[in-house]
Amino acid sequence: MPRISAPSALLVLADGTAYQGRSFGMPGTAIGEVVFNTGMTGYQEVLTDPSYCGQLVTFTYPELGNTGVTSEDEESSRPQIKGAIARNICLEPSNWRSQQSLPDYLAAHGIPGIYGIDTRALTRKLRSAGAMNGAISTEILDPVQLHELVLKAPAMEGLNLTQVVTTPERYEWSEPSPESWEFMPERPNAAEDRAKFLVVAIDFGIKRNILRRLASYGCRVIVVPADTSAEAILQLNPDGIFLSNGPGDPAAVREGIATAQALIQTRTPMFGICLGHQLLGLSLGAQTFKLKFGHRGLNQPAGLEQQVEITSQNHGFAIDADSLGAIAVEVTHLNLNDRTIAGMRHKTLPLFSVQYHPEASPGPHDADYLFRQFVEAMEVHRNPSKV
């Protein structure tokens, strides 16, 4: 159990609701959109997922930090969240892979956290009122004063956060999933299949395990910044183009939408995940909208026609189904909790995308086949006579 001597901390929401708690991580003040994640495991992957940039993440599992942190489980180079919210935290982790405690890890990266609050009540508040801005502070313990700061913060709608998390320069990725992680009956990255196809991944906030899965399926991956032009991408002569996950409002990522529109004209196979799914939809003429509280967890059912996948999801926006009417796409998956679009593919072009994370980390592996589907599309594109 955490020591009761931990400094006081305060969480205030945009509607004025205040929660008194204790501090862990780095003391200070952090303002962002307050959301909740229902996963029972994988907190380190959540903390380091660039899609959570700009957010204060509430963990609904009642205790955080039991297994510590390890560099092997980082989905990017550092924690990307603005702050962490927990019911209880563990100061002394017990796991053979642990390299550091969670509070020390967050403190080392300047991330504040609050624990000791009723996260069930907070989650019910967000479910009923919707995700909203909030602030964690150890410096401002007056709810009225902290609330004034929250009201000055920009809303998530209209925010383009991809430039905050994208790579500053192009790099190549060749590391597949570690053998100890591999769950396929036959390891897909056999030596003869490695670097079979060149994939250009546009980094809007990409997770490392997406890159590992692409490499495991025989792809040589070149990762490029979010503002890379279509012309610069095509100069690399890719077999396929990947649109990555990422944070913020997809409609605000205008450069990414324009790039995708130009790349679609080349008929190069394209695969999008999460924000990449939304950007693909927008580039085809669809519209997106903000969900009330989003889908963030490891057990979200998605499917169609009596076929269900249990998926890892993390998004606060979705494609508007009513905007697909005049577009030559078909819906391949629905989120079976609220029937929002969770997957689509073009009827004539080699384009498809999903509103969830087939690479897991954390989460189930039901949808890993989508990476093979991407490889198959590249095989057809390279050798159309074999169709």
C-alpha positions as CSV (number, residue, x, y, z in Angstrom):
1,M,0.0,0.0,0.0
2,P,1.2,3.6,-0.7
3,R,2.5,5.5,2.2
4,I,-0.1,7.8,3.7
5,S,2.5,10.6,3.9
6,A,2.3,11.1,0.1
7,P,1.6,14.8,-0.7
8,S,-2.0,15.9,-1.3
9,A,-3.3,16.2,-4.8
10,L,-6.5,17.4,-6.4
11,L,-8.4,16.5,-9.5
12,V,-10.9,18.9,-10.9
13,L,-13.1,18.4,-14.0
14,A,-14.5,21.0,-16.4
15,D,-18.0,20.6,-14.8
16,G,-16.5,21.6,-11.4
17,T,-16.5,18.2,-9.9
18,A,-13.5,17.8,-7.5
19,Y,-11.7,14.7,-6.2
20,Q,-9.2,14.8,-3.3
21,G,-6.4,12.4,-3.4
22,R,-2.6,11.8,-3.0
23,S,0.2,12.4,-5.4
24,F,2.5,9.9,-7.1
25,G,4.9,10.5,-10.0
26,M,6.1,14.0,-10.4
27,P,4.5,16.8,-8.3
28,G,3.1,19.6,-10.4
29,T,0.0,20.5,-12.4
30,A,-1.2,18.8,-15.6
31,I,-4.3,19.7,-17.7
32,G,-5.8,17.5,-20.4
33,E,-8.9,15.5,-21.4
34,V,-9.9,13.0,-18.7
35,V,-10.7,9.6,-20.1
36,F,-10.9,6.1,-18.7
37,N,-9.4,2.7,-19.8
38,T,-11.0,-0.5,-18.7
39,G,-8.0,-2.8,-19.2
40,M,-7.0,-5.0,-16.3
41,T,-3.4,-5.3,-17.6
42,G,-1.0,-3.4,-19.8
43,Y,-0.8,-0.1,-18.0
44,Q,2.8,0.6,-19.2
45,E,1.8,0.1,-22.9
46,V,-1.1,2.5,-22.2
47,L,1.1,5.1,-20.6
48,T,3.5,5.1,-23.6
49,D,1.0,4.9,-26.4
50,P,1.2,8.2,-28.3
51,S,-2.6,8.0,-29.0
52,Y,-3.0,9.1,-25.3
53,C,-1.1,12.3,-25.8
54,G,-3.0,15.2,-24.2
55,Q,-5.0,13.0,-21.9
56,L,-5.3,12.3,-18.2
57,V,-6.0,8.6,-18.1
58,T,-8.2,7.0,-15.4
59,F,-7.4,3.3,-14.9
60,T,-10.5,1.4,-13.8
61,Y,-8.6,-1.6,-12.5
62,P,-8.3,-0.8,-8.8
63,E,-4.5,-1.2,-8.3
64,L,-1.7,0.1,-10.6
65,G,2.0,-0.7,-10.7
66,N,2.1,-4.3,-9.3
67,T,4.4,-5.5,-12.0
68,G,6.6,-2.3,-12.2
69,V,7.9,-1.2,-15.5
70,T,10.3,-2.5,-18.1
71,S,11.8,-1.0,-21.2
72,E,10.6,-4.0,-23.2
73,D,7.0,-2.9,-22.8
74,E,7.3,0.7,-23.9
75,E,5.3,1.5,-27.0
76,S,7.3,4.7,-27.6
77,S,10.4,6.4,-26.1
78,R,8.6,7.8,-23.0
79,P,5.2,8.1,-21.3
80,Q,2.8,10.1,-23.6
81,I,-0.1,10.8,-21.2
82,K,-0.4,14.1,-19.4
83,G,-1.3,12.4,-16.1
84,A,-2.4,9.2,-14.5
85,I,-5.4,8.6,-12.2
86,A,-5.7,5.5,-10.0
87,R,-7.5,4.0,-7.0
88,N,-4.4,2.6,-5.5
89,I,-0.8,2.2,-6.5
90,C,2.0,-0.2,-5.7
91,L,5.3,1.2,-4.5
92,E,7.1,-2.2,-4.4
93,P,6.5,-4.2,-7.6
94,S,6.9,-7.9,-7.7
95,N,7.9,-9.2,-11.2
96,W,11.1,-10.6,-12.5
97,R,11.1,-8.3,-15.5
98,S,10.6,-5.1,-13.5
99,Q,13.3,-2.5,-13.8
100,Q,11.6,0.4,-11.9
101,S,8.5,1.2,-9.9
102,L,5.6,2.9,-11.6
103,P,5.8,6.1,-9.4
104,D,9.6,6.4,-10.0
105,Y,9.1,5.9,-13.7
106,L,6.5,8.6,-14.0
107,A,8.5,10.9,-11.8
108,A,11.6,10.4,-14.0
109,H,9.6,11.6,-17.0
110,G,7.9,14.5,-15.3
111,I,4.4,12.9,-15.3
112,P,2.1,13.7,-12.4
113,G,-0.5,11.2,-11.0
114,I,-3.2,11.1,-8.4
115,Y,-4.4,8.1,-6.4
116,G,-6.7,7.4,-3.5
117,I,-9.8,8.7,-5.3
118,D,-13.0,6.7,-6.2
119,T,-12.2,5.8,-9.8
120,R,-15.6,4.0,-10.1
121,A,-17.4,7.2,-9.3
122,L,-15.2,9.1,-11.7
123,T,-15.8,6.6,-14.5
124,R,-19.5,6.8,-14.0
125,K,-19.3,10.5,-14.2
126,L,-17.4,10.3,-17.5
127,R,-19.9,7.8,-18.9
128,S,-22.9,9.9,-18.1
129,A,-21.5,13.4,-18.8
130,G,-18.8,12.4,-21.4
131,A,-15.1,12.8,-21.5
132,M,-14.1,16.3,-20.5
133,N,-11.1,18.4,-19.7
134,G,-9.6,18.3,-16.2
135,A,-6.5,19.0,-14.1
136,I,-4.3,17.2,-11.6
137,S,-2.3,19.3,-9.3
138,T,-0.2,19.2,-6.1
139,E,0.4,23.0,-6.4
140,I,-3.2,24.3,-6.6
141,L,-5.4,22.7,-4.0
142,D,-8.2,25.2,-4.2
143,P,-10.9,23.6,-6.4
144,V,-12.2,27.0,-7.6
145,Q,-8.7,28.2,-8.7
146,L,-7.9,24.9,-10.4
147,H,-11.2,24.9,-12.2
148,E,-10.5,28.3,-13.7
149,L,-7.3,26.8,-15.3
150,V,-9.3,23.9,-16.7
151,L,-11.8,26.1,-18.4
152,K,-9.0,27.9,-20.2
153,A,-7.7,24.7,-21.8
154,P,-8.6,23.9,-25.4
155,A,-11.0,21.1,-26.1
156,M,-9.9,17.9,-27.8
157,E,-12.1,18.7,-30.8
158,G,-10.1,20.6,-33.3
159,L,-6.7,19.7,-31.9
160,N,-4.0,18.3,-34.2
161,L,-1.6,16.5,-31.9
162,T,0.2,14.5,-34.5
163,Q,3.1,17.0,-34.7
164,V,3.7,16.5,-30.9
165,V,4.3,12.8,-31.2
166,T,5.5,12.1,-34.7
167,T,9.2,11.3,-35.5
168,P,11.3,14.3,-36.3
169,E,13.1,12.4,-39.1
170,R,12.8,9.3,-41.2
171,Y,14.1,6.0,-39.9
172,E,14.0,2.3,-40.8
173,W,12.5,-0.5,-38.6
174,S,13.5,-4.1,-38.9
175,E,13.0,-5.6,-35.5
176,P,10.3,-8.3,-35.5
177,S,8.3,-9.5,-32.4
178,P,10.6,-11.4,-30.0
179,E,10.3,-15.1,-30.3
180,S,9.1,-15.4,-26.7
181,W,6.2,-13.1,-27.7
182,E,5.2,-15.0,-30.8
183,F,1.8,-16.6,-30.7
184,M,1.4,-17.7,-34.3
185,P,1.5,-21.5,-34.9
186,E,4.4,-20.9,-37.4
187,R,6.5,-17.9,-36.8
188,P,5.7,-15.6,-39.7
189,N,9.0,-13.8,-39.9
190,A,11.0,-16.8,-41.3
191,A,14.3,-15.8,-42.8
192,E,13.2,-16.2,-46.4
193,D,10.2,-13.9,-45.9
194,R,12.1,-11.0,-44.2
195,A,12.2,-7.7,-46.1
196,K,10.0,-9.1,-48.8
197,F,8.0,-5.9,-49.1
198,L,8.8,-2.3,-48.5
199,V,6.1,-0.5,-46.3
200,V,6.2,3.2,-45.7
201,A,4.6,3.9,-42.4
202,I,3.3,7.5,-41.9
203,D,3.9,8.2,-38.2
204,F,1.0,10.0,-36.7
205,G,1.9,8.5,-33.3
206,I,2.8,4.9,-34.2
207,K,3.1,2.2,-31.6
208,R,6.3,0.0,-31.6
209,N,4.4,-3.2,-31.7
210,I,2.7,-2.2,-35.0
211,L,6.2,-2.0,-36.4
212,R,7.2,-5.3,-34.9
213,R,4.2,-7.0,-36.5
214,L,4.9,-5.6,-39.9
215,A,8.5,-6.8,-39.6
216,S,7.3,-10.2,-38.4
217,Y,5.2,-10.5,-41.6
218,G,8.2,-10.0,-43.8
219,C,8.1,-6.2,-44.3
220,R,11.0,-3.8,-44.5
221,V,9.5,-0.7,-42.8
222,I,10.5,3.0,-43.4
223,V,8.8,5.3,-40.9
224,V,8.3,8.9,-42.0
225,P,7.1,12.1,-40.2
226,A,3.4,12.9,-40.3
227,D,4.0,15.9,-42.6
228,T,5.9,13.9,-45.3
229,S,4.4,14.7,-48.8
230,A,2.9,12.1,-51.0
231,E,5.7,12.8,-53.6
232,A,8.4,12.1,-51.0
233,I,6.7,8.8,-50.0
234,L,6.3,7.7,-53.6
235,Q,10.0,8.3,-54.3
236,L,10.7,5.5,-51.9
237,N,8.8,3.1,-54.2
238,P,6.7,1.4,-51.5
239,D,4.8,-1.8,-52.0
240,G,2.4,-0.7,-49.3
241,I,1.5,2.4,-47.2
242,F,0.6,2.3,-43.6
243,L,-1.4,5.0,-41.8
244,S,-0.7,4.8,-38.1
245,N,-2.6,5.4,-34.9
246,G,-2.3,8.8,-33.2
247,P,-3.9,11.4,-30.9
248,G,-6.3,14.3,-31.3
249,D,-9.1,15.1,-33.7
250,P,-8.7,13.4,-37.1
251,A,-10.5,16.2,-39.0
252,A,-7.7,18.6,-37.8
253,V,-5.0,16.5,-39.4
254,R,-5.4,18.3,-42.8
255,E,-1.9,17.5,-44.2
256,G,-2.4,13.8,-43.4
257,I,-5.8,13.8,-45.2
258,A,-4.4,15.5,-48.2
259,T,-1.4,13.1,-48.3
260,A,-3.7,10.1,-48.1
261,Q,-5.9,11.5,-50.9
262,A,-2.9,11.8,-53.2
263,L,-1.6,8.3,-52.3
264,I,-5.0,6.7,-53.0
265,Q,-4.7,7.8,-56.6
266,T,-1.7,5.5,-57.1
267,R,-3.7,2.4,-56.2
268,T,-0.9,1.4,-53.8
269,P,-2.2,-1.0,-51.0
270,M,-3.0,1.0,-47.9
271,F,-3.7,-0.1,-44.3
272,G,-4.9,2.2,-41.6
273,I,-5.2,1.6,-37.8
274,C,-7.2,3.9,-35.4
275,L,-6.4,7.5,-36.4
276,G,-5.1,6.1,-39.7
277,H,-8.6,4.5,-40.2
278,Q,-10.2,7.8,-39.6
279,L,-7.9,9.7,-41.9
280,L,-8.5,7.1,-44.7
281,G,-12.2,7.6,-44.3
282,L,-11.8,11.4,-44.3
283,S,-9.6,11.2,-47.4
284,L,-12.4,9.3,-49.2
285,G,-15.0,11.9,-48.3
286,A,-16.4,10.6,-45.1
287,Q,-16.9,12.6,-41.9
288,T,-15.9,11.9,-38.3
289,F,-17.5,12.8,-35.0
290,K,-16.5,12.8,-31.3
291,L,-17.7,9.9,-29.2
292,K,-19.3,10.7,-25.9
293,F,-16.6,8.9,-23.8
294,G,-14.7,6.8,-26.4
295,H,-13.6,3.2,-26.5
296,R,-10.5,2.5,-24.4
297,G,-9.9,-1.1,-23.2
298,L,-8.7,-4.6,-24.1
299,N,-12.0,-6.4,-24.5
300,Q,-14.1,-4.5,-27.0
301,P,-16.1,-6.8,-29.3
302,A,-16.0,-6.0,-33.0
303,G,-17.4,-8.0,-36.0
304,L,-20.1,-8.5,-38.5
305,E,-22.3,-11.4,-39.7
306,Q,-21.9,-13.5,-36.5
307,Q,-18.1,-13.3,-36.6
308,V,-16.7,-11.6,-33.5
309,E,-13.2,-10.5,-32.6
310,I,-12.3,-9.3,-29.1
311,T,-10.1,-6.2,-29.7
312,S,-7.9,-3.6,-28.0
313,Q,-9.3,-0.1,-28.6
314,N,-8.3,3.4,-27.9
315,H,-10.1,6.2,-29.6
316,G,-12.4,9.1,-28.9
317,F,-13.6,9.8,-32.5
318,A,-15.3,7.6,-35.1
319,I,-16.3,7.6,-38.7
320,D,-19.9,8.8,-39.3
321,A,-21.8,5.9,-40.9
322,D,-24.3,8.2,-42.6
323,S,-21.4,9.9,-44.4
324,L,-20.4,6.7,-46.3
325,G,-23.5,6.6,-48.5
326,A,-21.8,7.9,-51.7
327,I,-18.4,6.3,-51.1
328,A,-17.4,3.0,-52.6
329,V,-16.5,1.3,-49.3
330,E,-18.1,-1.5,-47.3
331,V,-18.2,-1.8,-43.6
332,T,-16.3,-4.9,-42.4
333,H,-16.6,-4.5,-38.6
334,L,-18.9,-2.8,-36.2
335,N,-18.1,-2.1,-32.5
336,L,-20.7,-4.4,-31.1
337,N,-21.2,-2.3,-28.0
338,D,-22.6,0.8,-29.8
339,R,-22.6,-0.2,-33.5
340,T,-20.1,2.4,-34.6
341,I,-17.9,1.6,-37.5
342,A,-14.9,-0.4,-36.5
343,G,-13.6,-1.5,-39.9
344,M,-14.0,-0.8,-43.6
345,R,-12.5,-1.6,-47.0
346,H,-12.7,-0.1,-50.5
347,K,-14.8,-2.0,-53.0
348,T,-12.3,-1.6,-55.9
349,L,-9.0,-0.3,-54.5
350,P,-6.6,-2.2,-52.1
351,L,-7.5,0.0,-49.1
352,F,-8.7,-1.2,-45.7
353,S,-8.6,0.0,-42.1
354,V,-9.8,-0.8,-38.6
355,Q,-10.8,1.3,-35.6
356,Y,-8.9,-0.9,-33.2
357,H,-5.5,-2.3,-32.5
358,P,-4.7,-5.7,-34.1
359,E,-1.1,-5.5,-32.9
360,A,-2.4,-5.7,-29.3
361,S,0.2,-4.7,-26.7
362,P,-1.8,-4.8,-24.6
363,G,-4.7,-6.9,-25.6
364,P,-5.9,-10.0,-27.5
365,H,-4.5,-11.3,-30.7
366,D,-7.7,-12.1,-32.5
367,A,-7.1,-9.6,-35.3
368,D,-3.4,-10.2,-36.0
369,Y,-4.5,-11.7,-39.4
370,L,-5.0,-8.2,-40.7
371,F,-1.2,-7.8,-41.1
372,R,-1.2,-11.0,-43.3
373,Q,-4.1,-9.5,-45.2
374,F,-2.0,-6.4,-45.9
375,V,0.9,-8.5,-47.1
376,E,-1.5,-10.4,-49.4
377,A,-2.7,-7.2,-50.9
378,M,0.9,-6.2,-51.6
379,E,1.6,-9.5,-53.2
380,V,-1.4,-9.0,-55.5
381,H,-0.3,-5.5,-56.3
382,R,3.2,-6.6,-57.2
383,N,2.1,-9.7,-59.2
384,P,-1.4,-9.0,-60.5
385,S,-1.1,-11.9,-63.0
386,K,-1.2,-14.3,-60.0
387,V,-4.7,-13.3,-59.0
